[in-house]
Amino acid sequence: MIGERLRRASESRQFAHDGKLIPVTISVGLAGMPDAGIKDASALVAAADAALYRSKQGGRNRVRAPGAMQAPEPEGDETAADGAPDEADA
């Protein structure tokens, strides 16, 4: 999934400022069509926004998407494990 590839790429890249390494992670919310609950562009944006909100609520360095689009949790990253089920996991 593209969201997971973006998350991994940003996580693995090293950013520096004034000689200091700065860890960078991203949170991603995804939605796609066709989907029974998404009828138009406004609904698509609203679904992606809701997924991004869930991603941010869950912690850093996450990808959230509705149902079958859901990406696996990042491996070996303690900041990504919140222990609480996500709406897409229910």
C-alpha positions in Angstrom: 0.0 0.0 0.0 1.3 3.4 -0.9 0.6 4.9 2.6 2.8 2.2 4.3 5.5 2.8 1.7 5.5 6.5 2.5 5.5 5.8 6.2 8.5 3.5 6.0 10.4 5.8 3.6 10.0 8.8 6.0 10.9 6.7 9.0 14.1 5.4 7.5 15.3 8.7 6.1 17.7 10.7 8.2 17.1 14.5 8.5 19.6 16.8 10.0 19.6 20.4 11.1 22.5 22.2 12.6 24.4 18.9 12.9 21.6 17.2 14.9 19.7 14.2 13.5 15.9 14.8 13.6 13.7 11.7 13.6 10.7 12.2 11.3 7.6 10.0 11.2 4.2 10.5 9.4 0.7 9.6 10.1 -1.5 8.8 7.0 -5.2 8.5 6.5 -6.4 6.7 3.3 -9.7 6.2 1.6 -10.5 4.9 -1.9 -13.2 4.1 -4.4 -15.1 2.1 -5.1 -16.5 1.9 -1.6 -20.2 1.4 -0.8 -20.1 4.3 1.7 -18.3 6.7 -0.6 -20.5 8.2 -3.3 -18.6 11.4 -4.4 -15.4 13.4 -4.0 -16.7 15.1 -0.8 -17.4 11.7 0.8 -13.9 10.5 -0.3 -12.2 13.4 1.3 -14.3 13.0 4.5 -13.4 9.3 4.7 -9.6 10.1 4.3 -9.9 12.8 6.9 -11.6 10.5 9.3 -8.9 7.9 8.7 -6.2 10.5 9.3 -7.8 11.5 12.6 -7.8 7.9 13.7 -4.2 7.6 12.7 -3.2 10.6 14.8 -5.3 9.5 17.7 -3.5 6.1 17.7 -0.1 7.7 18.1 2.8 8.5 15.8 4.0 6.7 12.7 0.7 5.1 11.6 -1.4 4.4 8.5 -5.1 4.1 8.9 -7.7 3.2 6.2 -11.2 1.8 6.2 -11.7 -2.0 6.6 -9.8 -4.1 4.0 -7.5 -1.2 3.1 -6.0 -1.2 6.6 -2.2 -1.4 6.7 -0.4 -3.6 9.2 1.1 -2.0 12.3 4.7 -0.9 12.0 7.1 -3.5 13.4 9.5 -2.8 16.2 8.3 0.7 16.8 7.1 1.3 20.4 5.6 4.7 19.5 3.2 2.9 17.1 1.8 0.4 19.5 -1.1 1.9 21.4 -2.7 -1.4 22.5 -6.2 0.0 21.7 -8.3 -1.4 18.9 -8.9 1.0 16.0 -12.3 1.4 14.4 -11.0 -0.3 11.3 -9.9 -3.3 13.5 -13.4 -3.7 15.0 
